[in-house]
Structure formats: C-alpha cells, structure tokens
Amino acid sequence: MNSNITVLSYNESLLRKSDVDLLKGPHWLNDTIISFYFEYLETELFKGNNSFLFVSPEVTQCIKISPQQELEVFLSPLIKEKNPKFIFFALNDNKQTEYSGGSHWSLLAYSDSEKIMFHFDSSRGSNECQAMDFVEKVLQYFDLPIEGRFEEVSTLQQNNGYDCGIHVLCNTEQLASYASHYGRLKGCPKVTLEQVQRKRLEILSIIERLRAKNG
C-alpha cells in the first residue's frame, strides 16, 4: 500500500500510512503522531478543560530556535485564547531549522500555579542542554527567573532507543489527568512500564475509532 495514503484527517492533523506504521513496530515517533495525540488530548480526552494547553512539536521547535524577542509571536496567541494553567511542550533535540527530525523527545510541563517548569526525560540527561535553554527562554517570557523555577523530575526510564515519544505521550496524559484533579503537577505518580507498553496499541485503536466515526 502507498505509504502516502491518508489514513485520518483530524482537526489540524493529517495522518498518512507512513505515520501510522510508526506505531506498529519498534519505531521512533515523528512530529505528526505527537501532534495528533496532543490534539486528541485537547479535543477529546480533556474537552472543555481550558486549563490545559498542548503545544505542538512544530511550535515548540519554533520557540526553541527563535530569539527571545520573537516568543511573543508564537506563545501570546495561544495563551490569550485559553489563559491556561498548565502548558505542555514536546521537546526535540533537533538542532536544524530547515526540517523536522532529531533523535530524542522529552517533555516540559509548565505549571502557572506552582510557577515551575518540570522536565520529564525518559533518557535522563539526553535533553538537558536543550531543556535548560528552552526553559530559560519561556520563563523569561513569563517574567520569571530560572533559579528555583526548573525541576528535573525522576521518571520512568526507557529501555530502548525508540520509545522516547511514547514516554512523552504517557507522561503528558498522566500529568493532565493528575492536574485536573489536584490543580498541580508536583506529586504526580510516575508512569508505569505497563502504560508505556500498551500505549502504541491504544493510539492505533483511537485512530481506527476516529476513522470509523469520520467515515
């Protein structure tokens, strides 16, 4: 089957067979799958909850590579629309500006009530430099110093070279669920290995359900 065939058109996401196939084996997830699941969390799982802002990897990359004075262009429209209490960023180690790519994902989650940016990295240390640069830039946007406002969280570590994106999605969903009940991110239980192991099949089932629903 043609790998470019469209499997699902969902809001701003367009999933092709080549994207969906990444979920079926031991493959690294791309921007498209992560963007799709962030959209699913916002429009389905946490529908109507304006406390959450799930920033697409593409926008996160733009924030990462842009000078400080341009953050207003990317963040202000998103924040003014929802005034979120919690913001989730899927951070990639890609240093290129011309195309998507990279080799590792980690999650940055900002809590407005706690005034802290939390970093969840399933391969601890791999995205440390990228995360610190990004956090300093975003905290400055919020007029906050980085001192005492950044926390590297102990989280489940991946046991292979390709599940970092799955960890990001599991951590994001768990944190949002926890925050919806407790109004904070600190204290959220760690994602379990079982959650990570079943996530690919869960997302494939969601895609099939949405595909059937959309005809």
C-alpha positions in Angstrom: 0.0 0.0 0.0 1.2 3.5 -0.8 2.8 5.0 2.3 1.5 8.4 1.4 -2.1 7.4 1.5 -4.2 9.4 4.0 -5.4 7.3 7.0 -7.1 10.0 9.0 -7.8 13.8 8.8 -8.4 15.0 12.3 -8.7 18.7 13.0 -5.2 20.1 12.2 -3.6 16.7 11.9 -3.3 14.6 8.7 -2.1 11.1 9.4 -0.6 9.1 6.5 0.0 5.4 6.4 3.8 6.0 6.9 3.0 7.9 10.1 0.6 5.3 11.5 3.1 2.5 10.7 5.5 4.0 13.2 3.1 2.9 15.9 3.1 -0.7 14.8 6.7 -1.6 15.4 9.8 -0.6 17.3 10.0 2.9 15.7 10.7 6.4 16.9 7.6 8.6 16.8 7.6 11.7 14.5 6.2 15.2 14.9 3.0 14.2 13.2 2.0 11.4 15.6 2.8 13.5 18.7 0.9 16.5 17.3 -2.1 14.2 16.6 -2.1 12.8 20.1 -1.8 16.3 21.7 -4.8 17.3 19.6 -6.7 14.3 20.7 -6.0 15.1 24.4 -7.2 18.6 23.9 -10.3 17.9 21.8 -11.4 14.6 23.2 -9.9 13.4 26.5 -9.8 16.9 28.1 -12.5 18.5 26.0 -13.8 21.7 27.6 -11.0 22.0 30.1 -9.3 25.3 29.3 -6.7 24.7 32.0 -4.5 22.8 29.5 -2.5 23.9 26.5 -0.8 21.2 24.5 1.8 22.9 22.3 2.6 21.1 19.0 6.2 19.9 18.4 6.3 22.3 15.4 5.5 25.4 17.5 7.9 24.1 20.3 10.7 23.9 17.7 9.9 27.4 16.5 10.1 28.7 20.1 13.4 26.8 20.7 15.2 28.2 17.7 13.8 31.8 17.7 15.3 34.7 19.5 13.7 35.8 22.8 12.0 38.8 21.3 10.0 36.6 18.9 8.4 34.4 21.5 5.5 36.8 21.7 4.6 35.8 18.1 4.3 32.1 19.0 3.1 32.0 22.6 0.9 35.0 23.0 -1.9 33.9 20.6 -2.1 30.5 22.3 -2.1 31.8 25.8 -4.5 34.7 25.2 -7.0 32.3 23.6 -7.1 29.9 26.6 -5.3 31.5 29.6 -4.1 28.0 30.5 -2.9 26.9 34.0 -0.7 24.1 32.5 1.3 24.1 29.3 2.9 21.0 27.8 5.8 21.1 25.3 7.2 18.1 23.5 10.9 18.9 23.2 13.0 17.5 20.4 16.8 17.5 20.3 16.8 18.5 16.6 19.1 21.5 16.1 18.2 22.0 12.5 15.9 24.9 11.4 15.2 23.6 7.9 13.4 20.3 8.6 11.9 18.2 11.3 13.9 15.3 12.8 16.1 14.7 15.8 16.7 11.5 17.8 15.1 12.2 21.2 11.9 13.6 22.8 11.4 14.8 26.3 8.5 16.6 28.0 8.5 20.1 29.5 5.4 21.0 31.5 4.8 24.5 32.9 2.5 25.0 36.0 1.3 28.5 36.4 0.0 27.9 39.9 3.4 26.5 41.0 5.4 28.8 38.7 7.7 25.9 37.9 8.7 24.3 34.6 9.0 20.5 35.1 11.2 18.3 32.8 10.4 14.7 32.2 13.2 12.9 30.3 13.0 9.1 29.8 16.7 9.1 29.0 17.9 11.3 31.8 20.4 13.9 30.7 19.9 13.4 26.9 17.9 16.6 26.5 19.3 18.5 29.5 21.0 21.3 27.5 18.1 21.7 25.1 15.7 21.8 28.0 17.6 24.4 30.0 17.9 26.8 27.1 14.2 26.4 26.3 13.1 26.8 29.9 15.2 29.9 30.4 13.6 31.5 27.3 10.0 30.6 28.3 10.4 31.6 31.9 11.8 34.9 30.8 8.6 35.3 28.7 6.6 34.9 31.9 8.9 37.4 33.7 10.2 34.6 36.0 13.9 33.8 36.9 15.1 30.3 36.2 16.5 29.9 39.7 14.2 27.7 41.7 11.7 27.5 38.8 13.0 24.5 37.0 12.7 20.9 38.3 14.2 17.8 36.7 11.7 15.1 37.6 12.6 11.5 38.3 10.6 9.5 35.8 10.4 6.0 34.2 13.5 5.4 32.0 13.2 3.9 28.6 14.9 0.6 28.0 15.4 1.0 24.2 16.3 3.7 21.7 12.9 4.4 20.2 10.2 4.8 22.9 11.0 8.4 24.0 8.0 9.8 22.1 5.7 7.2 23.8 7.0 8.2 27.2 6.2 11.9 26.3 2.6 11.0 25.5 2.2 8.8 28.5 3.6 11.5 30.8 1.6 14.2 29.3 -1.7 12.3 29.7 -0.9 11.3 33.2 0.1 14.8 34.3 -3.0 16.4 32.8 -5.2 13.8 34.5 -3.5 14.4 37.8 -3.7 18.2 37.4 -7.4 18.1 36.6 -8.0 16.5 40.0 -5.4 18.2 42.2 -4.6 21.5 40.5 -0.9 20.9 40.4 1.8 18.8 38.8 4.1 18.2 41.7 3.4 14.8 43.3 2.1 13.1 40.1 2.8 9.4 40.2 5.3 8.0 37.8 4.1 6.5 34.5 4.5 2.7 34.7 6.2 0.3 32.2 2.8 -1.3 31.6 1.3 2.1 30.5 4.2 2.6 28.1 4.0 -0.9 26.7 0.3 -0.7 25.8 0.3 2.9 24.5 1.0 2.1 20.9 -1.9 -0.2 20.6 -4.1 2.3 22.4 -3.3 5.0 19.9 -3.8 2.7 17.0 -7.3 1.9 18.4 -8.1 5.6 18.8 -7.1 6.2 15.2 -9.3 3.4 14.0 -12.2 4.6 16.1 -11.9 8.2 14.8 -11.5 6.9 11.3 -14.7 4.9 11.6 -16.5 7.9 13.2 -15.4 10.3 10.4 -16.4 7.8 7.7 
